[in-house]
Amino acid sequence: MKMHNKKIAIVGGGPGGLTLARLLQLKGANVKVYERDINQDVRVQGGALDLHTESGLAALAKAGLMEEFKARYRPEAGLMRVVDDQLNIHFDEHIEGKEDTFGDSNHRPEIDRGPLRQILLNALEPDTVVWDSHILSIEKIQDTWKLVFQNGNIATADLIIGADGANSKIRPFVTSIKPHWTGITMLEGSLKDGAKTAPVIHELLKGGKVFGYGNGKTLIVSSKGDGSFGFTASFKSSEHWTKENNIDYKDQHQVLAWFKKEFSEWSPAWWELFESPDTIFIPRPQYCMPLDQKWEANSDITLLGDAAHWMPPFAGEGVNMAMLDALQLSEALTNPAFKDTQQAIAYYEKQMLARFAQIGQDTLFNTKWMHQPNALKDMLAMFGKNK
């Protein structure tokens, strides 16, 4: 099957979309990535990412980017402390240590989102990414797709890959299947200059990450190479809590007041995460696609990452699934054994959906136990630290 005469549009410039673009360009494909960010320096939020040997790292290796990754990952970022809601340390990898290394099945080296994006961008041909391309709509005109963007630009493509995340504009053209509510809401925070803004948590982190558990709630903090923190506070809630609570998430006083009430049993030492006016807060209701989802494969449109299999982040699989999707899709689309793109996409989607059925199950299991009263005990049991 020949791809060089087809125009491929990847909608979404996250790790999955950029990895796919790199892998397809290595095979000689004609690829454009349409990303809604104004430029490459905007909106790289969230904590560090841990890449897994069999998925994220496998994709980077196939892309020829492992040396770049090894030069920019942060070994200390993977060291974890497990604490209770009073900040008592129950497990400490800074003391216990980690013996795994590249090639080991359990190795999960961490890298910040910004450096990972830069590695992938640097590997692409010039002008592959079309910035400021917030997708408005797509339309099929005979055998060609027409893509319309919010800024008024229009593009055409023979094949569209939706890598545009949980609220994908591309997904409805592939399937009408909707996600289901998991019962959990997560408030994400991005805090600048952690040493100054949150000195107690900064000292606790030691350049790594902290998992806090108490009273059926979870708070995870991860350090970033630029001195900032990414953190998430997750808890059971009603489905529409983010719209019904009347909190202005741009007002740290309102967010802190909510935290003091919702996490009232937790030590006041956690409050410093919520006190800075520069901290950015984003509420994220947690949904999951049905584990048994299936659809008929198309010949000219498919999905990867959260657009295909949105799920909560509590197994660390989101970016890894997306990058493995990119690897498997690139191999299918360029495999001469398939007579056409429909056959290639069908093969890829069968693999991808089967993989999601298993990993999604593991993720939902984690989502449940991490928000139960015995979460700390369960977490310690995973490390053989029964207390």
ChimeraX attribute file (.defattr): number of C-alpha atoms within 10 A of each C-alpha:
attribute: neighborCount
match mode: 1-to-1
recipient: residues
	/A:1	14
	/A:2	15
	/A:3	19
	/A:4	15
	/A:5	10
	/A:6	13
	/A:7	17
	/A:8	23
	/A:9	25
	/A:10	27
	/A:11	29
	/A:12	26
	/A:13	27
	/A:14	22
	/A:15	24
	/A:16	29
	/A:17	29
	/A:18	29
	/A:19	30
	/A:20	31
	/A:21	31
	/A:22	28
	/A:23	24
	/A:24	24
	/A:25	20
	/A:26	16
	/A:27	15
	/A:28	14
	/A:29	21
	/A:30	17
	/A:31	24
	/A:32	23
	/A:33	24
	/A:34	25
	/A:35	24
	/A:36	20
	/A:37	17
	/A:38	13
	/A:39	13
	/A:40	16
	/A:41	10
	/A:42	10
	/A:43	10
	/A:44	14
	/A:45	16
	/A:46	21
	/A:47	24
	/A:48	27
	/A:49	23
	/A:50	22
	/A:51	25
	/A:52	25
	/A:53	21
	/A:54	17
	/A:55	21
	/A:56	27
	/A:57	24
	/A:58	19
	/A:59	27
	/A:60	24
	/A:61	14
	/A:62	14
	/A:63	20
	/A:64	15
	/A:65	16
	/A:66	16
	/A:67	10
	/A:68	16
	/A:69	20
	/A:70	13
	/A:71	8
	/A:72	16
	/A:73	21
	/A:74	19
	/A:75	15
	/A:76	16
	/A:77	23
	/A:78	24
	/A:79	23
	/A:80	24
	/A:81	23
	/A:82	20
	/A:83	22
	/A:84	20
	/A:85	23
	/A:86	15
	/A:87	21
	/A:88	11
	/A:89	15
	/A:90	17
	/A:91	18
	/A:92	14
	/A:93	15
	/A:94	15
	/A:95	10
	/A:96	10
	/A:97	10
	/A:98	13
	/A:99	8
	/A:100	12
	/A:101	12
	/A:102	13
	/A:103	12
	/A:104	12
	/A:105	11
	/A:106	13
	/A:107	19
	/A:108	21
	/A:109	24
	/A:110	24
	/A:111	23
	/A:112	23
	/A:113	18
	/A:114	18
	/A:115	16
	/A:116	19
	/A:117	18
	/A:118	15
	/A:119	19
	/A:120	24
	/A:121	21
	/A:122	10
	/A:123	19
	/A:124	18
	/A:125	14
	/A:126	8
	/A:127	10
	/A:128	17
	/A:129	23
	/A:130	17
	/A:131	17
	/A:132	17
	/A:133	24
	/A:134	22
	/A:135	23
	/A:136	15
	/A:137	13
	/A:138	18
	/A:139	12
	/A:140	14
	/A:141	9
	/A:142	6
	/A:143	10
	/A:144	15
	/A:145	20
	/A:146	16
	/A:147	21
	/A:148	18
	/A:149	17
	/A:150	13
	/A:151	12
	/A:152	10
	/A:153	13
	/A:154	15
	/A:155	13
	/A:156	18
	/A:157	20
	/A:158	17
	/A:159	22
	/A:160	24
	/A:161	23
	/A:162	25
	/A:163	33
	/A:164	28
	/A:165	24
	/A:166	18
	/A:167	10
	/A:168	19
	/A:169	18
	/A:170	24
	/A:171	24
	/A:172	11
	/A:173	16
	/A:174	17
	/A:175	16
	/A:176	9
	/A:177	13
	/A:178	14
	/A:179	17
	/A:180	14
	/A:181	16
	/A:182	20
	/A:183	16
	/A:184	21
	/A:185	24
	/A:186	22
	/A:187	19
	/A:188	22
	/A:189	22
	/A:190	22
	/A:191	25
	/A:192	19
	/A:193	16
	/A:194	23
	/A:195	14
	/A:196	11
	/A:197	20
	/A:198	22
	/A:199	15
	/A:200	16
	/A:201	22
	/A:202	23
	/A:203	11
	/A:204	16
	/A:205	22
	/A:206	17
	/A:207	21
	/A:208	23
	/A:209	28
	/A:210	25
	/A:211	23
	/A:212	25
	/A:213	26
	/A:214	21
	/A:215	18
	/A:216	18
	/A:217	21
	/A:218	23
	/A:219	23
	/A:220	18
	/A:221	27
	/A:222	27
	/A:223	27
	/A:224	25
	/A:225	16
	/A:226	10
	/A:227	14
	/A:228	21
	/A:229	30
	/A:230	23
	/A:231	24
	/A:232	23
	/A:233	18
	/A:234	23
	/A:235	20
	/A:236	17
	/A:237	14
	/A:238	13
	/A:239	17
	/A:240	11
	/A:241	15
	/A:242	18
	/A:243	9
	/A:244	9
	/A:245	9
	/A:246	9
	/A:247	16
	/A:248	11
	/A:249	17
	/A:250	14
	/A:251	17
	/A:252	20
	/A:253	16
	/A:254	15
	/A:255	17
	/A:256	18
	/A:257	15
	/A:258	15
	/A:259	17
	/A:260	16
	/A:261	10
	/A:262	12
	/A:263	22
	/A:264	12
	/A:265	12
	/A:266	21
	/A:267	13
	/A:268	13
	/A:269	14
	/A:270	19
	/A:271	17
	/A:272	15
	/A:273	24
	/A:274	26
	/A:275	19
	/A:276	17
	/A:277	11
	/A:278	15
	/A:279	21
	/A:280	18
	/A:281	20
	/A:282	14
	/A:283	17
	/A:284	15
	/A:285	20
	/A:286	20
	/A:287	20
	/A:288	19
	/A:289	23
	/A:290	18
	/A:291	19
	/A:292	11
	/A:293	16
	/A:294	13
	/A:295	13
	/A:296	11
	/A:297	20
	/A:298	16
	/A:299	16
	/A:300	19
	/A:301	22
	/A:302	26
	/A:303	30
	/A:304	28
	/A:305	28
	/A:306	24
	/A:307	24
	/A:308	27
	/A:309	26
	/A:310	24
	/A:311	30
	/A:312	25
	/A:313	15
	/A:314	15
	/A:315	15
	/A:316	15
	/A:317	24
	/A:318	23
	/A:319	21
	/A:320	24
	/A:321	25
	/A:322	30
	/A:323	28
	/A:324	25
	/A:325	29
	/A:326	31
	/A:327	25
	/A:328	21
	/A:329	27
	/A:330	24
	/A:331	17
	/A:332	21
	/A:333	24
	/A:334	20
	/A:335	16
	/A:336	12
	/A:337	11
	/A:338	16
	/A:339	11
	/A:340	16
	/A:341	22
	/A:342	18
	/A:343	17
	/A:344	24
	/A:345	25
	/A:346	19
	/A:347	17
	/A:348	23
	/A:349	24
	/A:350	13
	/A:351	14
	/A:352	22
	/A:353	20
	/A:354	15
	/A:355	15
	/A:356	23
	/A:357	16
	/A:358	12
	/A:359	18
	/A:360	25
	/A:361	14
	/A:362	14
	/A:363	20
	/A:364	20
	/A:365	13
	/A:366	17
	/A:367	21
	/A:368	16
	/A:369	15
	/A:370	24
	/A:371	21
	/A:372	18
	/A:373	14
	/A:374	14
	/A:375	22
	/A:376	26
	/A:377	15
	/A:378	17
	/A:379	20
	/A:380	16
	/A:381	12
	/A:382	9
	/A:383	9
	/A:384	9
	/A:385	12
	/A:386	12
	/A:387	9
